[in-house]
Structure formats: C-alpha cells, structure tokens
Amino acid sequence: MRLHLGDLWNHKGKELFRTHRYAEAKEALLKAVEIKPELADAWYVLAGIESMKNEKEGALSRLRKAIELEPGYKGKARTQSHFKKLKGDIDFERLVQ
C-alpha cells in the first residue's frame, strides 16, 4: 500500500495528538489538509484540538468540514471528551444534531 504525503502528515499529526503534543499535532494536520483536503479525520482532530484550546470558531469550522466529508463524525463529536468545552453551546449542538 502506497501512502500519499497528506496521509503521512495526517498519521504524524494523530500520533502527536495521541501523545498530547497539540501544537505540533496541529501543524502536521494543517499540512495534511493542505495537501489532501478530503482527509475528514484530520479535520476532526484539528477541531478537537481547537475545542480543547477554547478556540470555538476554529473548532466549529473544522468540525463542520469533517462532518461534510464524513457524516459519522456528528455522533462521535457528541460523545467525545475533546469537545466537552463546546457541550451546551448552541452552535455546537446545532452542528452535531
């Protein structure tokens, strides 16, 4: 299996996220979506990072893109702890309904 450069940046970003290196993860994921904008999971992880950093507008924008590409992220965002700071926010609730 041959990986695309965007996939490699995405993998690196998700691994950095997993190890709580959020600033580095964000950089890698931004490179991933720049190269391969259809990477729904990269958009989703970016949204999670921004949610945890209280960057509501960025988080919602990136989550909207992830859901547009992969509607299953609606349900995942409702239950995942990365989005707990947005729970109860009217814009977030509308997006994930």
SULDA-V300786 format. One line per field, one symbol per residue. phi: phi as a letter, one per 20 degrees, with the letter a starting at -180 (. if undefined). burial: # if it has 24 or more other C-alpha atoms within 12 Angstrom, else .. A space follows every 50 residues. Layout:
BEGIN
phi = ???
burial = ???
END
This chain:
BEGIN
phi = .defgfffffgffffffgemdfffffgffffgfffcfeegfffffgffff ffemegfffffffgfffgebgffgffffdeffdffegnfffffffef
burial = .....##.######..#....#..#########...#.############ ##...#.###.######.....##..##...######....#..##.
END
